[in-house]
Amino acid sequence: MRSLLIALQQVNIEEKLKTAPDGNYQVGVLIGSFVPFIVLVGLAYFLYYRAKRKEKNLNN
């Protein structure tokens, strides 16, 4: 079941860029492909910062 979901979520970006109607669509596809990565990096930083601050408070 999990592999089916992963297969459905994978997007062929190269094909979308080839069939793009104009340059603005291409920019949107590229930005949309990086947004999940940026969100995960932001979440990881937030969790790291919160854990570090909590550890500092426990040591005092």
C-alpha positions in Angstrom: 0.0 0.0 0.0 2.8 2.4 0.9 4.6 1.8 -2.4 1.4 2.6 -4.2 1.1 5.9 -2.5 4.7 6.8 -3.2 4.3 5.9 -6.9 1.2 8.1 -7.1 2.9 11.1 -5.5 5.9 11.0 -7.7 5.8 13.7 -10.4 7.8 13.8 -13.5 9.1 17.4 -13.5 11.0 17.1 -16.7 7.9 16.1 -18.6 5.9 19.0 -17.1 8.6 21.4 -18.1 8.6 20.1 -21.7 4.9 20.5 -22.0 4.7 23.9 -20.2 2.6 26.5 -22.0 5.0 29.3 -21.0 7.9 30.4 -18.8 5.8 31.3 -15.9 4.4 27.8 -15.6 8.0 26.5 -15.6 8.9 28.8 -12.7 5.8 27.7 -10.8 6.6 24.0 -11.3 10.2 24.5 -10.0 9.0 26.5 -7.0 6.4 23.9 -6.2 8.9 21.1 -6.3 11.1 22.9 -3.8 8.4 24.0 -1.3 8.1 20.6 0.5 11.9 20.5 1.0 11.9 24.0 2.4 9.1 23.3 4.7 10.8 20.2 6.1 14.1 22.1 6.6 12.2 24.8 8.5 10.4 22.2 10.6 13.7 20.5 11.4 15.3 23.8 12.4 12.3 24.7 14.6 12.4 21.3 16.4 16.2 21.6 16.9 15.9 25.1 18.3 13.1 24.1 20.6 15.0 21.1 21.9 18.2 23.1 22.4 16.3 25.8 24.3 14.6 23.1 26.5 18.0 21.5 27.2 19.4 24.9 28.2 16.5 25.5 30.6 16.9 22.0 32.2 20.6 22.7 32.9 19.9 25.9 34.8 
